[in-house]
Amino acid sequence: MSKRTVKYKKHPMKGCYKMNKHDRWKAEMLLKSDWMKRASHITNAMIYDEATRISGIDWLTDKNYSSRKYVEAKLQSAHNLRKKYIKYAR
């Protein structure tokens, strides 16, 4: 599980793990369900911090962003945190 640059057409996010359809579904489930967050020890603050890190925009204070990019960044950050949890939880 090496880190690679994810190549998006609209907004490149550097230092992210690649995400396929199944990983995207898991990230959506992680954002929606509380039991999955508790099981993987991930909080909403960690997701927001990771989204800020990979996109370079502070989502809580900056209001000049598109909602689609915001959702993509949150999904990617949830996926990154999930991969890190799997990697370091052993």
N, C-alpha and C positions, 0 to 999 in steps of 0.2 A: 504494500500500500504506500506508494510514493506520492509525494505532492507534485502535482502538475498544474500548469496554468490552464484554467478553463477558458475556452475561446467562445465568447458570445459575439454576435454581430453588433448589438446595440451598445453594450457596456461590458468591457472586459473586467473580470475580477481576478486579481492575482493571488497566488498562494492558496488555491482551493483544491479539494479533492474532486475528481470527475464524478458526475452523477448521471446514472441511467434512469430508465423509467421506474424501476422497482425502488431505487434509492430515493427518487423524487416522491413516490407514494409514501415511503417510510418517513421522509422529512415532513410531509403534510400531516401525517398521523401524529408525529412528534409535536408539531405546532398546535394541533387541535386537542390532543388528549392530555389530561393531567397525570394519569397513571403511568404513561410512558415517560413523562418528564421525571416523575418520582423514581421510577425504576432505573433510569439512566443517570440520575443525579444531575439533571440539567435544569437551569432556571431560565425565566424569561430575560433576566438581566444578562445572562451569559449569551443568549441568542442576540440581543440588541448590541452587545459589545462586539460580538463576532461580525455582525452585519456592518457595524461602523468600521471595523478594521479592514474588511475585504472591499468595501465600497468607497471608503474615504469620506463619507458623509455622516454626520451625526444626525440620525433619523429622528431623535426626540426633540431637537431644537430647530433643525432646518425644515421649513415647510415648503420649499421649492423643489419637490421631487415628484416624479410620476408614481402612481400607485403600483403600476406593473413592475417597475424596477424595484420598488420597495418589497413587493411580494417575492420577486426572484432573489433578492439579496437575503431575505429572511429564510427562504427555503435552502439556499446554498449554505447559509451559516448554520442552520439546524443540521444539515447533512455533514458539515465539517465537524461539528461538536459530536455528532453520533459516531463518526469514524474515529475521532480521537478517543472517545469513551471505549469503543471496542478495542482500540489499539493499546490503551494504557490500563485497562481494567483487569488484565490477566495477572 
